[in-house]
Amino acid sequence: MFRSSKEVEDIIKTIKNPESELISLETKNLCIEKIEVEISIISKELAKLNVKKTTRQSFKPHEFKSNKKRLSQLLGCVNYMNRLNKFK
């Protein structure tokens, strides 16, 4: 369920074709929607981890770091794509 930074870079690459021309707005909107769904999933996972932490249940502390990093990467992707759409 967790994706590495390389996979996030691949998501960004799918937005552009090899000639660096942008793909149609419909495709971009689909990509943004998929990323936003994943952002909500990660946010929920972070909330669950916080609940586990406060109730002193067992959890893996490295998941905080990886989820926060992934969340910031995805938010950056959405922000970048929205800027591109704004200037088009």
Stockholm file with secondary structure:
# STOCKHOLM 1.0

chainA/1-88         MFRSSKEVEDIIKTIKNPESELISLETKNLCIEKIEVEISIISKELAKLNVKKTTRQSFKPHEFKSNKKRLSQLLGCVNYMNRLNKFK
#=GR chainA/1-88 SS CCCCHHHHHHHHHHHBCTTSCBCCHHHHHHHHHHHHHHHHHHHHHHHHHHHHHHTTCCCCTHHHHHHHHHHHHHHHHHHHHHHHHHHC
#=GC SS_cons        CCCCHHHHHHHHHHHBCTTSCBCCHHHHHHHHHHHHHHHHHHHHHHHHHHHHHHTTCCCCTHHHHHHHHHHHHHHHHHHHHHHHHHHC
//
